[in-house]
Amino acid sequence: MPYGFTMRQWLAIALLGLPACGGLTEGFQVRDTTVTVRTDAAFTRSADFPARVESTLQSALDYWGGSWSDLAGSAIVFEGAAHVECGSNGPSTGCFDGDIRVTTQDAGRTISCVEATVLVHEVGHAVIGDAGHDDPRWMDFAVLVETLIGRTGYDASGPTSCDPVANVWRHPPRG
């Protein structure tokens, strides 16, 4: 082995280098919530990413009438795959099952900002549950989107536009 390292030492060095290659990155804490990044989306590598996650979560909690205690002890994972698994719901762009998982892609394109993921939608499930999307707040996120407009997005070449996604669940009224 070069430099006198054993195979085990080379493996440890390689594993330490995974985050730089878009592999699993152990994340950070936002209040009492763990955030993990498993994507190479440029916005997750920006210096303002932790603050943007926190401010987006705060806006979502305000919209849904929740508090940080609704997310305490849970995890939020940003995935680079086109879909996340969501139990019996199958592949989806987001999932809440006690933890939140969201993809950083939309229709195969990499998203440019946390506000364009389905994070706000999944926070709704964390706060109010409502798997059937019966609450009228699912129908129109315009007020929430207004609080997120004007932020910078990031792509491989640098800053770009960030277009928050409403992530509404439009369906005919029941009854």
Backbone bond lengths (Angstrom), bond angles and torsions (degrees), N, CA, C in turn:
res aa  C-N    CA-C-N  psi(-1)  N-CA   C-N-CA  omega(-1)  CA-C   N-CA-C  phi
1 M - - - 1.451 - - 1.535 108.56 -
2 P 1.332 116.19 139.19 1.464 119.50 177.87 1.522 111.64 -62.25
3 Y 1.317 116.69 148.90 1.459 124.67 176.67 1.520 113.33 59.76
4 G 1.312 117.82 14.36 1.458 121.27 176.33 1.525 114.64 74.52
5 F 1.345 119.05 11.98 1.470 121.21 177.99 1.518 109.91 -78.77
6 T 1.311 116.28 145.92 1.462 121.35 173.83 1.524 108.72 -81.08
7 M 1.323 116.94 167.62 1.462 121.80 177.19 1.529 110.18 -58.88
8 R 1.311 117.56 -40.56 1.468 121.62 179.57 1.536 110.50 -62.59
9 Q 1.342 117.31 -40.96 1.459 120.11 178.84 1.531 111.02 -66.68
10 W 1.339 117.50 -40.21 1.465 120.22 177.34 1.528 110.49 -63.37
11 L 1.309 117.13 -39.72 1.458 120.97 178.11 1.527 110.47 -62.91
12 A 1.315 117.71 -42.73 1.468 121.24 178.38 1.524 110.61 -62.61
13 I 1.331 117.18 -41.99 1.459 120.91 178.11 1.528 110.29 -63.20
14 A 1.326 117.02 -42.60 1.467 120.86 179.33 1.520 111.01 -63.25
15 L 1.319 117.46 -42.34 1.460 120.65 179.85 1.520 111.61 -65.08
16 L 1.324 117.08 -36.19 1.461 120.05 176.65 1.519 111.59 -64.90
17 G 1.320 117.49 -27.87 1.452 121.30 -179.04 1.514 114.68 -84.63
18 L 1.335 118.90 -8.04 1.458 121.11 -178.29 1.519 114.51 -55.25
19 P 1.331 121.11 -43.79 1.460 119.20 -178.29 1.527 113.30 -56.37
20 A 1.300 117.86 -36.84 1.455 120.51 -179.78 1.519 111.56 -68.91
21 C 1.324 116.93 -19.08 1.462 120.97 -178.39 1.520 111.85 -100.37
22 G 1.307 119.21 10.60 1.447 121.43 179.07 1.513 113.08 89.63
23 G 1.310 119.15 9.22 1.450 122.44 178.05 1.512 110.59 -80.38
24 L 1.298 116.16 -163.64 1.460 121.31 -179.38 1.518 110.16 -62.34
25 T 1.295 115.64 128.22 1.452 121.76 174.67 1.509 107.35 -116.02
26 E 1.292 117.31 118.66 1.458 118.33 172.68 1.502 106.13 -65.05
27 G 1.275 116.34 133.95 1.442 120.40 -168.92 1.502 116.17 -92.37
28 F 1.297 114.71 -129.70 1.450 123.02 -171.43 1.519 107.73 -148.82
29 Q 1.308 115.15 172.84 1.465 121.62 178.38 1.529 109.12 -103.69
30 V 1.312 115.46 137.95 1.459 122.63 167.67 1.513 104.55 -120.21
31 R 1.324 114.71 108.26 1.460 121.45 -171.38 1.521 107.14 55.59
32 D 1.333 118.73 -120.68 1.464 121.23 -179.97 1.525 112.11 -106.07
33 T 1.327 116.18 28.43 1.455 122.09 -178.76 1.523 109.19 -119.08
34 T 1.322 116.94 133.24 1.456 122.50 178.67 1.518 109.56 -89.29
35 V 1.327 116.88 132.47 1.456 122.38 177.03 1.521 107.78 -113.96
36 T 1.330 116.04 126.78 1.458 122.29 179.30 1.519 108.64 -121.96
37 V 1.322 116.27 140.96 1.457 122.30 -178.27 1.520 109.03 -114.82
38 R 1.329 115.84 123.15 1.468 122.53 176.11 1.521 108.62 -126.09
39 T 1.311 115.68 51.75 1.457 121.64 -177.87 1.520 108.70 -154.36
40 D 1.309 115.15 160.02 1.457 118.93 173.91 1.530 110.90 -106.97
41 A 1.331 117.94 16.93 1.466 121.21 177.07 1.524 109.44 -54.46
42 A 1.320 116.90 131.99 1.473 121.94 -173.50 1.525 112.13 -57.38
43 F 1.324 118.36 -36.97 1.470 118.74 -177.02 1.514 112.40 -64.47
44 T 1.334 118.00 -26.12 1.465 120.37 179.09 1.521 111.94 -77.51
45 R 1.316 116.99 -10.11 1.468 122.27 179.61 1.528 111.68 -103.63
46 S 1.331 117.13 -1.68 1.464 120.06 -177.84 1.524 110.38 -77.25
47 A 1.308 115.37 151.38 1.468 120.76 -178.01 1.524 112.25 -61.48
48 D 1.328 116.91 -28.77 1.465 119.62 -177.40 1.531 113.62 -89.90
49 F 1.326 117.85 3.48 1.467 120.61 -176.52 1.532 113.67 -55.89
50 P 1.320 120.90 -51.13 1.472 118.90 179.75 1.535 112.86 -58.02
51 A 1.317 117.09 -42.33 1.473 120.09 179.31 1.523 110.71 -66.50
52 R 1.325 117.20 -36.01 1.467 121.09 179.42 1.518 110.77 -69.33
53 V 1.309 117.27 -38.76 1.463 119.72 175.89 1.525 108.98 -61.05
54 E 1.325 116.46 -47.36 1.460 119.98 -178.85 1.527 111.96 -62.14
55 S 1.317 118.23 -44.86 1.470 119.68 -178.18 1.527 111.76 -69.96
56 T 1.332 117.22 -33.74 1.463 120.11 176.58 1.523 110.08 -68.70
57 L 1.322 116.80 -41.72 1.464 120.07 176.14 1.525 111.00 -61.71
58 Q 1.341 117.16 -42.41 1.465 119.98 179.44 1.528 110.79 -61.81
59 S 1.334 117.29 -43.70 1.460 120.40 177.60 1.521 111.17 -61.74
60 A 1.328 116.67 -41.60 1.466 120.42 178.72 1.527 111.21 -65.37
61 L 1.330 116.74 -44.11 1.470 119.91 178.73 1.528 110.74 -62.09
62 D 1.314 117.44 -40.71 1.460 120.95 177.16 1.532 110.45 -60.95
63 Y 1.329 116.44 -45.53 1.462 121.25 -178.86 1.531 111.85 -61.60
64 W 1.318 115.87 -44.63 1.467 120.64 -175.85 1.523 113.18 -85.25
65 G 1.338 117.82 -3.23 1.464 120.04 -179.75 1.514 112.10 75.41
66 G 1.322 116.59 27.78 1.454 121.21 -178.43 1.511 112.69 -102.55
67 S 1.316 114.81 -175.37 1.460 121.31 176.84 1.524 107.94 -141.25
68 W 1.321 114.98 170.62 1.467 119.55 -179.61 1.522 111.89 -59.86
69 S 1.305 118.18 -24.89 1.472 120.30 178.49 1.528 111.03 -64.52
70 D 1.339 118.35 -24.18 1.468 121.04 177.12 1.526 112.06 -66.91
71 L 1.322 116.87 -22.92 1.464 121.31 -178.92 1.531 112.88 -108.03
72 A 1.322 116.98 -8.16 1.466 121.07 -175.67 1.520 111.23 -57.75
73 G 1.322 115.34 132.04 1.460 121.81 177.71 1.512 114.04 81.26
74 S 1.309 117.77 -2.75 1.463 119.82 179.41 1.524 110.32 -95.44
75 A 1.312 115.16 176.56 1.460 121.52 178.95 1.519 108.92 -124.52
76 I 1.311 114.76 148.60 1.461 122.04 171.85 1.521 105.94 -121.48
77 V 1.328 116.20 126.37 1.455 121.26 -178.36 1.524 108.84 -120.54
78 F 1.322 116.18 126.51 1.457 122.57 173.78 1.523 107.02 -96.86
79 E 1.342 116.45 115.94 1.466 123.17 -175.58 1.521 110.88 -104.01
80 G 1.321 116.64 143.56 1.456 121.49 178.22 1.514 114.41 -86.77
81 A 1.316 118.06 -10.92 1.463 121.35 178.72 1.525 109.98 -71.59
82 A 1.327 116.39 161.47 1.462 121.00 -179.64 1.526 111.99 -67.14
83 H 1.321 116.97 -24.77 1.461 121.87 -179.41 1.516 110.39 -141.98
84 V 1.319 114.99 158.61 1.457 121.21 170.60 1.529 106.70 -114.29
85 E 1.299 116.47 151.14 1.459 119.90 176.48 1.519 108.58 -78.47
86 C 1.318 115.58 142.60 1.457 119.76 -177.58 1.527 110.33 -140.09
87 G 1.325 115.02 62.16 1.463 120.58 176.47 1.511 112.60 52.86
88 S 1.330 116.35 -133.11 1.467 120.63 -177.15 1.527 111.90 -71.50
89 N 1.331 117.85 -11.49 1.460 120.21 176.84 1.522 112.32 -77.50
90 G 1.330 116.52 -12.14 1.455 120.64 179.74 1.515 112.61 73.81
91 P 1.331 117.01 -161.93 1.456 120.48 -177.92 1.527 111.28 -66.64
92 S 1.330 115.40 141.04 1.455 121.62 -176.61 1.522 108.92 -152.00
93 T 1.326 116.89 170.74 1.459 119.91 175.81 1.521 111.42 -85.40
94 G 1.321 116.90 -9.99 1.455 121.55 177.31 1.508 110.84 -161.75
95 C 1.325 115.94 159.90 1.454 120.51 -178.82 1.522 109.46 -154.40
96 F 1.328 115.25 141.24 1.462 120.83 168.60 1.516 107.56 -125.14
97 D 1.311 116.26 119.40 1.463 122.14 177.15 1.528 109.65 -138.42
98 G 1.318 114.89 38.08 1.464 121.93 -171.59 1.515 109.78 105.27
99 D 1.314 116.21 -31.32 1.456 124.75 170.78 1.524 106.68 -122.46
100 I 1.314 116.70 164.31 1.459 121.86 179.03 1.519 108.44 -112.91
101 R 1.329 115.32 131.89 1.461 121.52 172.75 1.523 107.48 -126.87
102 V 1.330 116.14 131.51 1.464 120.99 177.05 1.516 109.46 -133.71
103 T 1.324 115.56 146.79 1.448 120.35 175.90 1.526 109.21 -85.99
104 T 1.315 115.70 154.22 1.463 120.81 176.18 1.524 109.63 -103.18
105 Q 1.334 115.78 21.53 1.459 121.00 176.76 1.519 109.32 -125.09
106 D 1.305 115.48 155.64 1.454 122.10 173.95 1.524 106.59 -140.11
107 A 1.314 115.68 116.59 1.473 121.21 -178.65 1.531 111.07 52.09
108 G 1.338 115.90 39.97 1.454 121.06 177.10 1.511 115.53 83.24
109 R 1.328 118.34 -4.93 1.456 121.65 178.01 1.514 109.18 -101.43
110 T 1.337 115.86 140.77 1.452 119.85 179.00 1.523 109.59 -74.20
111 I 1.308 116.03 134.20 1.459 123.37 -179.78 1.529 108.76 -75.66
112 S 1.340 116.75 151.19 1.465 120.17 -174.94 1.527 114.70 -98.74
113 C 1.353 118.43 -7.49 1.460 118.91 -177.61 1.528 110.37 -160.61
114 V 1.314 116.10 155.80 1.460 121.22 -179.28 1.523 110.86 -59.96
115 E 1.323 117.59 -31.96 1.462 122.21 -178.24 1.525 112.55 -68.26
116 A 1.339 117.34 -16.38 1.463 121.62 179.32 1.526 112.53 -95.80
117 T 1.313 117.58 1.27 1.462 121.03 173.65 1.527 108.37 -85.51
118 V 1.325 116.78 177.97 1.468 120.75 177.59 1.532 111.54 -90.61
119 L 1.324 117.31 21.79 1.461 121.56 -178.51 1.529 111.96 -55.78
120 V 1.327 118.02 -46.23 1.463 121.56 -178.48 1.531 110.52 -60.19
121 H 1.311 116.17 -41.09 1.462 121.44 178.33 1.533 110.71 -61.12
122 E 1.323 116.11 -47.33 1.461 120.01 -177.64 1.526 111.78 -68.20
123 V 1.329 117.78 -31.86 1.465 120.53 173.92 1.525 108.99 -61.85
124 G 1.324 116.93 -35.60 1.465 120.18 175.81 1.514 111.43 -56.79
125 H 1.316 117.06 -44.49 1.470 119.97 177.52 1.523 111.25 -64.74
126 A 1.327 116.68 -37.55 1.467 120.02 178.98 1.528 111.10 -64.30
127 V 1.322 117.04 -35.59 1.463 121.30 -175.89 1.524 112.23 -85.41
128 I 1.351 117.18 -49.99 1.471 119.17 -173.29 1.517 114.15 -110.54
129 G 1.340 117.78 -6.25 1.465 119.20 -176.32 1.521 108.49 74.11
130 D 1.315 117.04 -113.00 1.459 124.27 172.53 1.526 113.06 57.36
131 A 1.321 115.99 59.60 1.463 121.16 179.85 1.529 112.03 -59.38
132 G 1.331 117.60 -26.79 1.455 120.91 179.58 1.518 114.37 -83.66
133 H 1.324 117.25 -1.91 1.468 122.55 179.93 1.526 111.53 55.74
134 D 1.335 116.57 44.99 1.463 121.20 -179.25 1.519 113.76 -87.17
135 D 1.322 118.19 -23.58 1.460 122.03 179.66 1.535 108.95 -63.89
136 P 1.335 118.54 134.17 1.471 120.49 -177.46 1.534 114.26 -62.25
137 R 1.331 117.98 -18.83 1.468 119.48 178.86 1.521 112.57 -64.44
138 W 1.340 118.55 -20.91 1.469 120.74 177.83 1.525 111.27 -67.48
139 M 1.316 117.12 -21.37 1.461 121.39 -171.60 1.524 114.19 -81.04
140 D 1.318 118.65 -20.60 1.458 118.91 -173.95 1.525 110.63 -156.42
141 F 1.325 115.91 108.23 1.455 121.35 179.86 1.525 111.65 -99.54
142 A 1.327 118.48 17.50 1.466 120.91 -173.42 1.525 112.41 -55.84
143 V 1.317 118.34 -42.37 1.467 121.62 -179.87 1.526 109.89 -62.09
144 L 1.310 116.23 -42.40 1.456 120.86 179.47 1.524 111.31 -67.14
145 V 1.333 116.77 -44.65 1.459 120.56 -179.64 1.527 110.47 -59.07
146 E 1.317 117.79 -36.68 1.473 121.34 178.73 1.528 111.62 -58.06
147 T 1.332 118.18 -33.11 1.469 120.44 -179.88 1.525 112.08 -75.26
148 L 1.338 117.20 -15.66 1.462 121.40 -175.55 1.530 113.76 -107.05
149 I 1.325 117.59 -6.58 1.468 121.53 -177.54 1.531 110.08 -71.75
150 G 1.348 115.07 148.35 1.457 121.22 174.21 1.512 114.44 94.52
151 R 1.301 117.50 4.12 1.461 120.36 179.07 1.524 110.10 -87.35
152 T 1.315 116.35 159.34 1.459 122.12 -178.86 1.521 110.34 -86.47
153 G 1.321 115.73 140.88 1.452 122.23 171.84 1.519 108.97 -103.63
154 Y 1.312 116.23 174.01 1.467 121.33 -178.99 1.514 109.51 -140.12
155 D 1.324 116.16 137.89 1.452 121.28 169.47 1.525 107.90 -129.29
156 A 1.309 117.19 -173.13 1.461 120.81 -175.02 1.526 112.87 -59.93
157 S 1.339 117.60 -25.54 1.466 119.65 -178.59 1.525 113.65 -94.95
158 G 1.342 117.90 -3.16 1.463 120.54 177.87 1.518 112.28 128.42
159 P 1.347 116.54 -155.08 1.462 120.44 -178.01 1.533 112.38 -61.63
160 T 1.320 115.19 143.88 1.464 122.71 178.84 1.517 107.90 -150.51
161 S 1.304 117.38 -173.49 1.470 120.07 -179.33 1.524 110.55 -76.24
162 C 1.304 114.21 153.39 1.462 122.23 175.56 1.522 106.69 -124.41
163 D 1.302 116.24 114.49 1.451 120.82 -179.70 1.525 108.90 -110.86
164 P 1.347 116.25 100.12 1.470 119.00 179.87 1.521 110.55 -56.22
165 V 1.298 115.57 142.91 1.459 121.55 -179.02 1.519 108.50 -103.97
166 A 1.308 115.17 135.49 1.463 120.00 -177.57 1.524 112.40 -71.54
167 N 1.319 118.69 -30.35 1.465 122.36 178.79 1.527 112.66 51.05
168 V 1.323 115.82 40.63 1.466 119.64 179.83 1.521 109.87 -76.09
169 W 1.279 115.26 160.68 1.453 121.80 178.46 1.520 106.27 -119.48
170 R 1.308 115.96 83.39 1.465 120.37 -177.57 1.522 109.70 -80.13
171 H 1.313 114.84 127.32 1.459 120.61 178.15 1.518 107.94 -153.95
172 P 1.315 117.13 157.52 1.469 118.79 178.48 1.524 110.14 -64.29
173 P 1.341 117.43 144.12 1.463 119.35 176.49 1.525 110.29 -59.71
174 R 1.310 115.78 143.97 1.464 120.33 177.72 1.524 109.75 -79.44
175 G 1.310 115.16 152.98 1.437 118.17 171.68 1.452 112.03 116.71
